[in-house]
Amino acid sequence: MKLANVIKDSLDETPFCLKAIKSASVFMFEHPLNHGKRLGIIRLNNKSLETQTVIELLQHQLIAWQKDENVIGLWFESDNEKYHLNSEADLWVNTNIEVDRGVGQKLSALMRQIKTYPKVCMLWCDQTYSPSLSLLFDAVNFSLVHAHSGYPLLDSKPIQGVSIAKLKLFDINSGQENRERLTLIDVYPIVCQRSRLLELLSSHPWHKKACKLSEQCFSQLFKESLTLIK
């Protein structure tokens, strides 16, 4: 399919409009899609959501992208920092996030903002478990986990001809000390690389009707991505 209004070189790395916001723990830019549409991409590391300034920055950017009709969805991902976790203990969310009450309140507000966001939100995880990103699993519309990233995926279940896996996610109920919560999240176990997945999204004809049915279109594209091996 011929791409219209899309930067063809380095699709996953070259923003359509280079308005990047950098800090030690967050990087936000826009990724080009077909027909002049874009994805708002947010890279977070394991410390990003422990800082009130970063959380407020995210809240403001989400509002800005909500008002931009050409941004049709949000893509959250790890920023490939060195904070890799490898033991079962890393399945626990970093409870230090809740130590500062102001940060905890801001973080809860951000999660509500994402959960009720009027545009499609998706989470891409291609590394070992990240405490910051784990908070997003309950908030986004689609969770995409690289099949070889080390996440604790349970047996897949077939849905409309494709297999959707279950991610075993542990959390701590901050209101009740030492109370555990186990959540099973539906995820797409992706085998292909991030760049190939974004290329698939970019190539879709994002005309007016497709944008109105964006959640349905993304769902179909992610099911197609399960057949990609590179």
C-alpha positions as CSV (number, residue, x, y, z in Angstrom):
1,M,0.0,0.0,0.0
2,K,1.3,3.4,-0.9
3,L,1.7,5.7,2.1
4,A,0.1,9.2,1.9
5,N,1.6,12.1,3.9
6,V,4.0,9.8,5.8
7,I,7.7,10.3,6.3
8,K,9.1,7.0,4.8
9,D,12.6,6.9,6.3
10,S,12.8,5.7,9.9
11,L,9.1,5.8,10.5
12,D,9.4,4.8,14.1
13,E,12.1,7.3,15.0
14,T,11.3,10.5,13.0
15,P,8.5,12.6,14.5
16,F,6.0,14.2,12.1
17,C,6.4,17.4,14.1
18,L,9.5,17.5,16.2
19,K,8.2,19.0,19.4
20,A,10.1,16.8,21.8
21,I,10.0,17.3,25.5
22,K,13.0,15.8,27.3
23,S,13.9,15.3,30.9
24,A,15.8,12.6,32.9
25,S,12.7,10.4,32.9
26,V,10.3,11.3,30.1
27,F,10.5,11.8,26.3
28,M,7.4,12.7,24.3
29,F,7.0,13.2,20.5
30,E,4.7,12.4,17.6
31,H,4.9,9.5,15.2
32,P,3.5,9.8,11.7
33,L,0.6,7.7,10.4
34,N,-1.1,7.6,7.0
35,H,-3.3,10.5,5.8
36,G,-1.6,13.1,8.0
37,K,-2.6,11.5,11.3
38,R,-0.2,10.9,14.2
39,L,0.4,8.9,17.4
40,G,1.5,10.7,20.6
41,I,4.4,8.6,21.9
42,I,5.4,8.8,25.6
43,R,8.6,7.1,26.7
44,L,8.9,6.4,30.5
45,N,11.6,4.9,32.6
46,N,11.3,3.2,36.0
47,K,11.5,6.5,37.8
48,S,9.2,8.6,35.7
49,L,6.0,8.4,37.7
50,E,7.8,9.1,41.0
51,T,8.2,12.8,40.2
52,Q,5.3,15.2,40.5
53,T,6.8,17.5,37.9
54,V,6.9,14.7,35.3
55,I,3.3,13.6,36.1
56,E,2.1,17.2,35.7
57,L,4.0,17.4,32.4
58,L,2.2,14.3,31.2
59,Q,-1.2,15.6,32.2
60,H,-0.7,18.8,30.3
61,Q,0.6,17.0,27.2
62,L,-2.4,14.6,27.3
63,I,-4.7,17.6,27.3
64,A,-2.9,19.1,24.4
65,W,-3.1,15.9,22.3
66,Q,-6.7,15.5,23.2
67,K,-7.5,18.8,21.5
68,D,-5.4,17.9,18.4
69,E,-7.8,16.0,16.0
70,N,-4.8,14.7,14.0
71,V,-3.5,12.8,17.0
72,I,-5.7,9.7,17.1
73,G,-4.1,7.7,19.9
74,L,-1.4,7.5,22.6
75,W,1.5,5.0,22.7
76,F,3.2,4.5,26.0
77,E,6.6,2.6,26.1
78,S,9.8,2.0,28.1
79,D,12.6,4.3,27.2
80,N,15.3,1.5,27.3
81,E,17.0,2.9,30.4
82,K,19.4,0.7,32.4
83,Y,16.8,-0.1,35.2
84,H,16.2,-3.7,34.1
85,L,14.6,-6.0,36.7
86,N,14.9,-9.7,36.6
87,S,13.5,-11.5,39.7
88,E,10.0,-12.4,40.7
89,A,10.1,-9.7,43.4
90,D,10.0,-7.2,40.5
91,L,6.4,-8.2,39.9
92,W,5.5,-5.9,42.7
93,V,4.8,-2.3,41.9
94,N,7.3,0.2,43.4
95,T,5.4,1.3,46.6
96,N,7.8,4.1,47.1
97,I,5.7,6.0,44.5
98,E,3.1,6.4,47.2
99,V,5.4,7.7,50.0
100,D,4.9,11.3,48.9
101,R,1.1,11.9,49.3
102,G,1.2,14.7,46.7
103,V,2.8,12.4,44.1
104,G,0.4,9.6,45.0
105,Q,-2.6,11.9,44.4
106,K,-1.2,13.2,41.2
107,L,-0.4,9.7,40.0
108,S,-4.0,8.5,40.7
109,A,-5.3,11.5,38.8
110,L,-3.1,10.7,35.9
111,M,-4.3,7.1,35.8
112,R,-7.9,8.3,35.8
113,Q,-7.1,10.7,33.0
114,I,-5.6,7.9,30.9
115,K,-8.4,5.4,31.7
116,T,-11.1,7.9,30.6
117,Y,-9.1,9.4,27.7
118,P,-11.3,9.9,24.6
119,K,-8.6,8.6,22.3
120,V,-7.2,5.1,22.1
121,C,-4.3,4.4,24.5
122,M,-1.8,1.6,24.1
123,L,1.2,0.3,26.0
124,W,4.2,-1.4,24.4
125,C,6.6,-3.4,26.6
126,D,9.6,-5.0,25.1
127,Q,11.8,-5.2,28.2
128,T,11.7,-7.0,31.5
129,Y,9.2,-5.8,34.0
130,S,9.0,-2.0,34.7
131,P,7.2,-0.7,37.8
132,S,6.3,2.6,36.2
133,L,4.7,0.9,33.1
134,S,3.0,-1.7,35.3
135,L,0.7,1.0,36.6
136,L,-0.6,1.6,33.0
137,F,-1.9,-1.9,32.3
138,D,-5.2,-1.2,34.0
139,A,-5.6,2.2,32.3
140,V,-4.9,1.7,28.6
141,N,-7.1,0.1,25.9
142,F,-4.5,-2.2,24.5
143,S,-1.4,-3.9,26.2
144,L,1.3,-5.1,23.8
145,V,4.0,-7.3,25.3
146,H,7.0,-8.6,23.3
147,A,6.8,-12.4,23.7
148,H,10.4,-12.7,24.6
149,S,10.7,-9.7,27.0
150,G,10.5,-11.8,30.2
151,Y,7.0,-10.8,31.2
152,P,5.1,-13.6,33.1
153,L,2.7,-14.5,30.4
154,L,0.2,-17.4,31.0
155,D,-1.3,-19.7,28.4
156,S,-2.8,-17.9,25.5
157,K,-6.5,-18.1,24.7
158,P,-7.9,-18.0,21.1
159,I,-10.1,-14.9,20.3
160,Q,-11.4,-14.7,16.8
161,G,-8.7,-16.9,15.4
162,V,-5.7,-15.3,17.3
163,S,-4.2,-16.1,20.6
164,I,-4.4,-13.4,23.4
165,A,-2.2,-14.1,26.4
166,K,-2.8,-13.4,30.1
167,L,-0.3,-11.3,32.0
168,K,-0.1,-12.1,35.8
169,L,0.2,-8.7,37.4
170,F,0.8,-8.3,41.2
171,D,-0.1,-5.1,43.0
172,I,-0.2,-3.9,46.6
173,N,-3.4,-2.3,48.0
174,S,-1.9,0.9,49.4
175,G,-4.9,1.4,51.8
176,Q,-4.4,-2.0,53.5
177,E,-0.9,-2.9,54.6
178,N,0.4,-6.2,53.3
179,R,-2.7,-6.9,51.2
180,E,-1.9,-8.3,47.8
181,R,-3.9,-8.1,44.6
182,L,-3.5,-10.4,41.6
183,T,-4.8,-9.2,38.3
184,L,-4.8,-11.1,35.0
185,I,-4.5,-8.7,32.1
186,D,-5.3,-9.6,28.4
187,V,-2.2,-8.7,26.3
188,Y,-1.1,-9.2,22.7
189,P,2.1,-11.4,22.8
190,I,4.0,-9.7,19.9
191,V,7.0,-11.4,18.2
192,C,8.0,-8.7,15.7
193,Q,10.0,-5.6,16.6
194,R,8.6,-2.3,17.6
195,S,9.6,-0.7,14.3
196,R,7.7,-3.3,12.3
197,L,4.6,-2.9,14.5
198,L,4.6,0.9,14.1
199,E,5.1,0.5,10.4
200,L,1.9,-1.6,10.3
201,L,0.0,1.1,12.1
202,S,1.5,3.8,9.8
203,S,0.5,2.0,6.7
204,H,-3.2,1.7,7.6
205,P,-5.5,4.1,5.6
206,W,-6.5,6.5,8.4
207,H,-9.3,8.2,6.6
208,K,-12.3,9.8,8.3
209,K,-14.3,6.6,8.8
210,A,-11.2,4.7,10.2
211,C,-10.5,7.5,12.7
212,K,-14.1,7.4,13.9
213,L,-13.7,3.6,14.5
214,S,-10.1,3.9,15.7
215,E,-10.4,1.5,18.6
216,Q,-11.8,-1.2,16.3
217,C,-9.1,-0.5,13.7
218,F,-6.3,-0.7,16.3
219,S,-7.7,-4.0,17.6
220,Q,-7.7,-5.5,14.1
221,L,-4.2,-4.3,13.4
222,F,-2.9,-5.7,16.7
223,K,-4.4,-9.1,15.8
224,E,-2.7,-8.9,12.4
225,S,0.6,-8.1,14.2
226,L,0.5,-11.5,16.0
227,T,1.4,-13.1,12.6
228,L,4.4,-10.9,12.1
229,I,7.7,-12.6,12.9
230,K,10.3,-9.8,12.2
